[in-house]
Amino acid sequence: MRALSGKPGSCWVATAEPTGYPALEGSVHAETVVVGAGIFGLTVALRLAEAGRSVIVLEGLRVGRQVTGRSTAKITTQHRLIYRELLEKLGTERARAYAEANKAGVDCIKDWIADYGIACDLEPKPAYTYTQDPSLRSAIEAEAEAVRSLGLHAEAIDRAPLPFDNAGALLFRDQAQFNPAMYLTKLARTVGDRGGRIFEESRVRFIGEASRWRVVTDGGTVHAENVVVATNMTVKSPVGMANRTQPGSHTVMAFRVKDPAVIDGMFITVEEEQSRSLRTGRDADGPLLLALGPRFNTGQEGDVASRFAELEDWTRGHLPVGETVWRWCNEDYDTADRVPYAGEPAPEKAPGFYIATGFNAWGISNGTAVGMMIADAIMGRPTPWKALYDPTRPYPQDFHTSGESQSVVERVGDIVPGHGGVLVTDEGHVAAWRDEAGELHTFSAHCTHKGCTVTWNNADRTWDCPCHGSIFAPDGAVIHGPARLPLSPKQ
């Protein structure tokens, strides 16, 4: 395996201020408990807190350090070429609702940054969806027309302003980019300033209903009238979400650049299979260029490291970049119709239980929009996007694809320091990880969500589930759900 360049981790997380909220202890009460402190969860919390409502946020790890803090963080209504497809498949009403919801999400972020003085490296930038294939020019022009018909502004241009040849682009002006981890840490502080309570290192183990909702962590319990499950994939839902979605990951690399204007804008390819997404940013040491590779099904890739190597080679061949500084993977969930699932999935069976998932890699604007919507629903306000995001709408039964572990090894000796593999034994599948000192650590290789055998991610050094996308640290601790319990140690 080629040695990977760059430090593991997100440049956004590295530059955000540390948080130090306490872990939940004892029994507490609130009108609403939000499980997860990403952009969706904190949007719900702040909107409720602004209205003087009682809200508690439980975060299993640290605020802003998970999916949102590892995103590309484009604040935009341009989601590749989506609007023509929505018009054709969902009709004008729901396509317009999608445009309006995401515009509202973008506006909310900008308004909160201004109103609360949130320092998060906000920069106005145009957004481009570009191609190097001249045959796709007609698709760009059709998308521009579809966008304008829905009340947004877009134009087809002959060439994207990139330092390599391309055959045109769809341009959205007046979009923006920011540091999402900085935004979330400041958003959490604002929630606290307005009376909300936040608890970190408080992973939820159980959600149940008695006279009120009861949400249990290792250290305490929250009793509430409403529960909002704001995890990447719902860790609990009265209507199953795992088979309605497909977990996917992508690689990200951040390169040092001399000129902060090496590219002027945010860029993503029309093509999805060979996707490239670009934007600028910065860390504590100066300007960066970020490049993202194509999506792959979580846990179904046996050599994630090779994807980083390919992305680095492509970037160096197309753009004037220097040292590779950061690298990481991020995960999201796709839906068949490219619209998230969000709302109250079973109001008669489970009143006051709300979810959102399946953001299709556009969770900055969608996550904010559904956070606004669910907060409004809790407060009894009109929710105009309820039908659009309906979490119980029909879906194709064959959309979700599970996979097998890609990390099976024959012998323990095949596992070198710093890496892991799955051994098939008479007692079941064993996930074995050898630390840098050479000591072997073993766990059950069966995901604690539904029992699928995990795959070793040889770049991020995680155990990734090829069925429903749970991700575990080398020591088996949960990083992302839907799993709530760690991998079980084995002797």
C-alpha positions in Angstrom: 0.0 0.0 0.0 1.3 3.4 -0.9 2.1 5.6 2.1 -0.6 8.2 2.5 0.4 11.9 2.8 -1.3 14.4 5.0 -2.3 14.3 8.6 -5.5 12.2 9.4 -8.3 14.5 10.4 -10.5 17.4 9.2 -8.9 20.8 8.8 -12.2 22.3 10.1 -12.2 20.4 13.3 -8.5 21.2 13.8 -9.2 25.0 13.7 -12.4 25.0 15.8 -12.2 25.9 19.5 -12.4 23.0 21.9 -15.6 22.4 23.7 -16.0 21.2 27.3 -19.7 20.6 28.0 -20.3 18.1 30.8 -21.6 14.5 30.4 -25.1 14.0 31.4 -25.5 12.8 35.0 -28.7 12.0 36.9 -32.3 12.6 35.8 -33.2 15.9 34.1 -36.3 17.2 32.3 -37.0 19.3 29.2 -39.7 19.9 26.7 -37.5 18.6 23.9 -34.4 16.5 23.8 -32.2 16.5 20.7 -29.9 13.5 20.1 -26.9 14.7 18.1 -25.1 18.1 17.9 -24.6 18.4 14.1 -26.1 21.1 12.0 -29.6 19.6 12.0 -29.7 19.0 15.8 -28.3 22.4 16.7 -30.6 24.2 14.3 -33.6 22.5 16.0 -32.1 23.5 19.4 -31.4 27.1 18.7 -34.8 27.7 17.0 -36.5 26.3 20.0 -34.3 28.2 22.4 -34.9 31.5 20.5 -38.6 31.0 21.2 -37.9 30.4 24.9 -38.6 26.7 24.8 -36.8 24.2 27.1 -34.3 22.1 25.1 -31.5 19.6 25.9 -28.9 18.4 23.4 -27.1 15.1 23.9 -23.9 14.5 21.9 -22.2 11.1 21.9 -18.8 12.6 21.2 -18.0 16.3 20.8 -19.9 19.2 19.2 -19.1 19.8 15.6 -16.5 17.0 15.3 -18.5 14.4 13.3 -20.3 14.5 9.9 -21.0 18.2 9.7 -17.5 19.1 10.8 -16.0 16.8 8.1 -18.2 18.1 5.3 -17.3 20.3 2.3 -19.3 23.0 4.0 -20.8 24.7 0.9 -23.7 26.9 1.8 -25.6 26.6 -1.5 -28.8 25.7 -3.2 -26.8 24.2 -6.1 -26.9 20.5 -5.6 -25.3 19.3 -8.8 -28.0 18.8 -11.5 -31.0 18.1 -9.2 -33.8 20.4 -10.1 -34.7 19.0 -13.6 -34.8 15.5 -12.1 -37.0 16.7 -9.2 -39.4 18.3 -11.7 -39.6 15.1 -13.8 -39.9 12.7 -10.9 -41.6 14.6 -8.1 -43.5 17.3 -10.0 -43.5 21.1 -9.8 -44.9 21.5 -6.4 -42.4 19.4 -4.5 -39.5 20.5 -6.7 -40.4 24.1 -5.8 -40.6 23.2 -2.2 -37.1 21.7 -2.3 -35.8 24.9 -3.8 -37.6 27.1 -1.3 -36.6 24.9 1.7 -32.9 25.0 0.8 -33.0 28.7 0.1 -34.5 29.2 3.5 -31.8 27.0 5.0 -29.0 29.0 3.3 -30.7 32.3 4.5 -31.0 31.0 8.1 -27.3 30.2 8.3 -26.3 33.6 6.9 -28.7 35.4 9.2 -27.5 33.6 12.4 -23.9 34.2 11.5 -24.7 37.9 11.2 -27.1 38.2 14.1 -25.0 36.3 16.6 -21.6 37.4 15.4 -20.4 33.9 14.6 -16.8 33.9 13.4 -16.6 30.9 11.0 -14.6 32.0 8.0 -17.7 32.8 6.0 -16.9 33.8 2.5 -19.3 34.7 -0.4 -18.5 32.4 -3.3 -20.1 31.4 -6.6 -21.0 27.7 -7.0 -20.3 25.9 -10.3 -21.3 22.5 -11.5 -18.9 21.8 -14.3 -18.0 19.1 -16.9 -15.2 18.3 -19.2 -17.6 16.4 -21.5 -19.1 18.6 -24.3 -22.0 16.2 -24.7 -23.3 17.2 -21.2 -23.7 20.9 -22.2 -27.3 20.4 -23.1 -28.0 18.9 -19.6 -26.4 22.0 -18.0 -28.7 24.3 -20.1 -31.8 22.3 -19.2 -30.9 22.5 -15.5 -30.5 26.2 -15.7 -34.0 26.5 -17.2 -35.4 24.2 -14.5 -33.7 26.2 -11.7 -35.1 29.5 -13.0 -38.6 28.0 -13.3 -38.5 27.2 -9.6 -37.6 30.7 -8.5 -33.8 30.4 -8.1 -31.2 32.0 -10.2 -28.7 30.1 -12.4 -27.0 30.4 -15.7 -25.2 28.1 -18.2 -21.7 29.4 -19.0 -19.2 28.2 -21.6 -16.4 27.6 -19.3 -15.9 27.3 -15.5 -13.0 29.5 -14.2 -10.7 26.6 -13.5 -7.0 26.2 -14.4 -7.7 23.2 -16.7 -9.9 22.6 -19.7 -13.6 22.1 -19.3 -16.7 22.2 -21.4 -18.9 24.5 -19.5 -20.7 24.9 -16.2 -23.9 25.8 -14.4 -23.3 28.9 -12.3 -25.1 29.9 -9.1 -24.0 33.4 -7.9 -24.2 34.7 -4.4 -23.5 31.4 -2.6 -21.0 30.9 0.3 -18.6 28.7 2.1 -17.6 28.5 5.8 -15.8 26.4 8.4 -18.6 24.1 9.7 -16.9 23.0 12.9 -16.4 26.7 13.9 -20.0 27.4 13.1 -21.4 24.6 15.2 -19.3 25.3 18.2 -20.5 28.9 18.2 -24.1 27.7 17.5 -23.9 25.5 20.6 -22.7 28.4 22.7 -25.6 30.5 21.4 -28.0 27.7 22.4 -26.5 27.8 25.9 -26.7 31.5 26.1 -30.4 31.3 25.4 -31.1 28.7 28.1 -30.6 25.4 26.3 -28.5 22.7 27.9 -25.8 20.7 26.1 -24.1 17.5 27.2 -21.2 15.9 25.5 -19.7 12.4 25.7 -23.3 11.3 26.4 -24.1 8.6 23.9 -27.7 7.5 24.0 -28.2 3.9 24.7 -32.0 3.7 25.0 -35.0 5.7 23.9 -38.4 4.6 25.2 -41.8 6.0 26.0 -43.7 5.9 29.3 -45.8 8.9 30.3 -43.1 11.0 28.6 -40.2 10.1 26.3 -37.2 8.7 28.2 -33.7 9.0 26.7 -31.0 7.1 28.6 -27.2 7.5 28.4 -24.6 5.8 30.5 -24.7 8.5 33.1 -28.3 9.8 33.2 -31.8 10.1 31.8 -33.7 12.9 30.1 -37.5 13.0 30.3 -39.1 15.0 27.5 -42.3 15.6 25.6 -40.4 15.5 22.3 -37.4 13.6 21.0 -35.5 14.6 17.9 -33.1 12.0 16.7 -30.4 14.1 14.9 -27.8 11.4 14.3 -26.3 10.7 10.8 -28.5 7.6 10.6 -31.3 7.4 13.1 -30.3 5.3 16.1 -34.0 4.6 16.7 -37.2 5.2 14.7 -40.8 3.9 14.8 -40.4 3.6 11.0 -37.2 1.9 9.9 -34.8 4.2 7.9 -31.8 1.9 7.3 -33.3 0.2 4.2 -34.7 3.4 2.8 -31.2 4.8 2.5 -27.8 3.9 1.2 -24.7 4.8 3.3 -21.9 6.3 1.2 -18.5 7.8 1.9 -16.0 9.9 0.1 -12.4 10.9 0.5 -11.3 14.5 1.2 -7.7 16.0 1.0 -6.6 19.5 1.9 -3.5 20.9 0.2 -1.4 23.9 1.0 -1.5 26.6 -1.6 0.4 29.9 -1.9 -2.5 31.8 -3.4 -5.8 31.8 -1.4 -7.5 32.6 -4.7 -6.1 29.5 -6.5 -9.7 28.9 -7.6 -12.4 31.5 -7.2 -15.5 29.6 -6.2 -16.9 26.2 -5.2 -16.9 23.5 -7.9 -18.3 20.1 -8.4 -18.5 17.9 -11.5 -21.7 17.1 -13.3 -20.5 13.5 -13.4 -21.1 11.5 -10.2 -19.1 8.3 -10.9 -15.9 10.2 -11.3 -16.8 13.1 -9.1 -14.5 15.9 -8.1 -15.5 18.7 -5.7 -13.2 21.6 -5.0 -13.2 24.6 -2.7 -10.7 26.7 -0.8 -10.4 27.1 3.0 -7.8 27.6 5.6 -6.3 26.2 8.8 -4.1 27.8 11.5 -1.2 27.8 9.1 -2.7 29.4 6.1 -4.8 28.9 2.9 -5.8 25.4 1.6 -7.4 23.9 -1.4 -9.8 21.0 -0.6 -10.5 18.2 -3.1 -13.1 15.5 -2.8 -13.2 12.2 -4.6 -16.2 10.1 -5.7 -18.7 8.4 -3.4 -18.4 4.7 -2.5 -20.6 2.5 -0.4 -19.5 2.6 3.2 -17.8 -0.7 4.2 -17.9 -2.1 0.7 -14.4 -0.7 -0.4 -11.5 -2.9 0.4 -8.8 -0.4 -0.2 -9.8 3.2 0.8 -6.2 4.2 0.8 -6.0 3.8 -2.9 -8.8 6.3 -3.3 -6.8 8.8 -1.5 -3.8 8.1 -3.7 -5.9 8.5 -6.8 -7.4 11.8 -5.6 -4.0 13.2 -4.8 -2.6 12.3 -8.2 -5.6 13.9 -9.9 -5.3 17.1 -7.9 -1.6 17.5 -8.5 -2.2 16.9 -12.2 -4.8 19.6 -12.5 -4.1 22.3 -9.9 -1.1 24.1 -8.5 -1.0 22.7 -5.0 1.8 22.1 -2.5 2.1 19.9 0.5 -0.8 17.6 1.4 -1.8 18.8 4.9 -5.0 16.9 5.8 -7.0 13.9 4.7 -10.2 12.3 5.9 -13.3 10.3 4.9 -16.8 11.5 5.5 -20.1 9.6 5.4 -23.6 10.5 4.4 -26.8 8.6 3.4 -28.5 8.8 0.0 -32.2 8.4 -0.8 -33.7 7.1 -4.0 -35.4 10.4 -4.9 -32.5 12.6 -3.6 -34.6 14.2 -0.9 -34.0 13.7 2.8 -36.4 11.9 5.2 -37.5 14.3 7.9 -40.4 14.8 10.2 -42.6 12.9 12.6 -42.8 9.4 11.1 -45.5 7.9 13.3 -47.6 10.7 15.0 -50.3 8.3 16.2 -47.9 5.5 17.3 -45.1 7.7 18.6 -46.2 11.3 19.0 -43.5 13.8 19.6 -40.8 11.6 18.0 -38.9 13.3 15.1 -36.1 12.3 12.8 -34.0 13.4 9.8 -31.6 11.4 7.7 -30.6 10.9 4.1 -29.1 14.2 3.1 -27.5 13.0 -0.1 -24.3 15.0 0.7 -26.2 18.3 0.8 -26.8 18.5 4.5 -25.7 22.1 5.1 -28.8 23.6 3.6 -31.1 20.6 3.9 -30.1 20.0 7.5 -30.8 23.6 8.4 -34.1 23.6 6.6 -35.4 20.4 8.2 -34.1 21.7 11.6 -36.2 24.8 11.1 -39.2 22.7 10.0 -39.1 20.3 12.9 -38.7 23.0 15.5 -41.7 24.8 14.0 -43.7 21.5 14.2 -42.9 21.1 17.9 -44.1 24.7 18.4 -47.3 24.2 16.5 -46.3 26.5 13.6 -47.1 25.8 10.0 -44.6 23.5 8.2 -44.8 24.0 4.5 -42.2 21.4 3.6 -43.8 18.5 5.5 -45.0 16.7 2.4 -41.6 17.1 0.7 -39.6 15.5 3.4 -42.2 13.0 4.5 -40.2 10.1 6.2 -42.9 7.6 5.3 -43.2 8.3 1.6 -42.9 5.3 -0.8 -39.4 4.1 -1.8 -38.1 1.4 -4.1 -37.6 -1.8 -2.1 -34.4 -2.6 -4.0 -32.7 0.7 -3.4 -30.6 -0.3 -0.4 -27.6 -2.6 -1.1 -25.7 -4.4 1.6 -22.3 -5.9 1.2 -19.8 -8.3 2.6 -16.7 -7.6 4.6 -13.8 -6.6 2.4 -11.1 -7.3 5.0 -11.0 -11.1 5.5 -7.5 -12.3 6.2 -6.2 -15.9 6.5 -3.8 -15.4 9.3 -3.1 -13.1 12.2 0.3 -12.6 10.8 -1.1 -10.9 7.8 -2.1 -7.9 10.0 0.7 -5.4 10.2 1.1 -2.7 12.9 -1.5 0.1 12.5 -3.9 -2.0 10.5 -6.7 -4.5 11.0 -8.4 -7.5 9.4 -11.3 -9.9 9.9 -10.5 -13.5 10.8 -13.0 -16.4 10.2 -12.9 -18.7 13.2 -15.0 -21.6 14.5 -16.4 -19.1 17.0 -17.4 -16.5 14.4 -15.8 -13.6 12.7 -13.1 -11.7 14.7 -12.1 -8.1 14.0 -8.3 -8.0 14.8 -6.4 -4.7 15.0 -2.7 -4.4 15.7 -1.6 -1.1 17.2 1.6 0.7 16.3 3.5 -1.1 19.0 2.5 -4.5 17.4 0.0 -5.5 20.2 -3.0 -7.3 18.8 -6.6 -6.3 19.9 -9.6 -8.5 19.1 -13.3 -7.9 18.9 -16.4 -9.4 17.5 -16.5 -8.4 13.8 -20.3 -8.3 13.9 -21.8 -4.8 13.9 -24.0 -4.3 16.9 -26.8 -2.8 14.8 -27.8 -5.8 12.7 -24.9 -8.2 12.9 -23.2 -7.6 9.5 -19.4 -8.3 9.4 -17.4 -5.0 9.4 -14.7 -4.0 6.9 -11.4 -2.4 8.0 -10.9 1.1 6.5 -7.2 1.1 5.8 -7.1 4.9 5.5 -9.2 6.3 8.3 -8.4 3.2 10.5 -12.0 2.5 11.4 -14.3 -0.5 11.2 -17.0 0.3 8.7 -20.3 -1.7 8.4 -21.1 -2.6 4.8 -24.8 -2.9 5.5 -26.1 0.2 7.2 -23.0 2.3 7.6 -22.1 2.2 11.3 -18.5 3.2 11.9 -16.4 2.1 14.9 -13.0 3.2 16.1 -10.1 0.7 16.1 -10.9 -0.2 19.7 -14.6 -0.9 18.8 -16.1 2.3 20.2 -19.0 3.8 18.2 -18.2 6.8 16.0 -21.4 6.8 13.8 -24.7 5.0 14.3 -27.1 3.4 13.7 -25.2 1.2 16.1 -25.4 2.3 19.7 -23.1 -0.3 21.3 -19.4 -0.9 20.8 -18.0 -4.0 19.2 -17.7 -6.7 21.8 -14.1 -7.5 23.0 -12.9 -11.0 22.3 -10.1 -12.9 24.0 
